């Protein structure tokens, strides 16, 4: 099996497994059947376990220092906790990403038929730029990442997709874990999507000061980020050239923002995929538009919902289905195999990108 190291889709990784001059006796190898061989040092340890959110895969002690094991984590992007004697440890010999509000080790095990989505191949590639903008909402500088296509021309106008991560992640998630830039590059090279700018911001933002108010992203996006992008990039400013999508927490932010502001957004993508959080008992005025099918259908050229069939939140998605039942709304719903994870979210964005900004 060809080795494909995540050199630029990990926050940190140096692939020297097998190079004995560089601690190369530690690391991992993805086998042809999708299983993973792991070899890690843990002197004096009594247990070394790969904990994938409750599913545990113990490694065996093979010498005084070394632990080994061949594990089947399944295909796709797999976060896990490395536990040594019950303590969380971040290994520098495995790829490092960011999720669950912390750096985490992960393995990205190719999915047949999807493995080429994230490959770095010889086609024109766009760029991802880190930008800083002052937020009047939070009272401090905020960060966003901006993808521009390979043939980006500052004299040409572009539509914009605002694309959000989930709880415990940040603006880097869609680039590192989601491979959105590479997916877009490949689509554009094949003529399967429209050229666009993709903006990814930190949806976990909060204000400084004694109150430390959370859940401010709605105002950050509408009052700070969109004006910043429109002042600094040559983009269209009408709703038919503006889209928003997000996963998990970002899906709920997308639902609230787009349905509360149908004059601003013409496309919405709700991945793993909350339209309502009614179980918390909070008012949800953004849902009112669902009772006016004519207004909803006139407001959105694409309203897309997608989720994994093994998602732990699947009952919430079924509750949204029930809420929509009998309403003549133009909503596309798609199911993918998988859980509440990046493997499913890659499938979501892979379906969504070619849908938007079509004439």
ABEGO torsion letter per residue (X at the ends): XBBBBBAAABABBBBABGBAABGAABEBBBBAAGBBBBBBBBBGBABBBBBBGGBBBBBBBABAABBBBBBBAEBEBBBBBBBBGGBBBBBAABBBBBBGGBBBBBBBBBBBGAAAAABBBBBBBBBBBBBBBBBAAAGBBBBBBBBBBAABBAABBBBBBBBBBBBGBBAAAAAAAAGAAAAAAAAAAAGABBBBBBBBBBAABBBBEAAGBBGAAAAAAAAAAAAAAAAABBBBABAAABBBBBBEAAAAAAAAAAAABAAABABBBBBOBBABAAAAGBBBAAAAAAABAAAAAAABABBBBBBBAABAAAAAAAAAAAAABGBBBBBBBBBBBEBBBAAAAAAAAAAAAAABGBX
